[in-house]
């Protein structure tokens, strides 16, 4: 059972919309921050997209676990691919490494 399965009127629909909208705004701000970090050379596209994917997926999962349906995961997927067009290949390579890791250089 999720929150949307409760009897009509127990939780007004605008509450769900507000929660989804606030979480989406938070994610969009994080995505803008990651894009800015890449643009100024502070992060690689691969690193930035990985951070954003993990964060956005956690937000989407939190909504789902509380029973709030949203399209946030699709927005996350689009945003990470905008930052790193090779995101899928880079993710496979990262997980294929033993142990899986990020290479941090200074």
Buried (B, 14 or more C-beta within 10 A) or exposed (E): EEBEEEEEEEBEEEEBEEBBEEBBEEBEEBBEBBBEBBEEEEBBBBBBBBBBBEBBBEBBEEBBEEBBEBEBBEBBBEBBBBBBEEBEEBBEEBEEEEEEEEEEEE
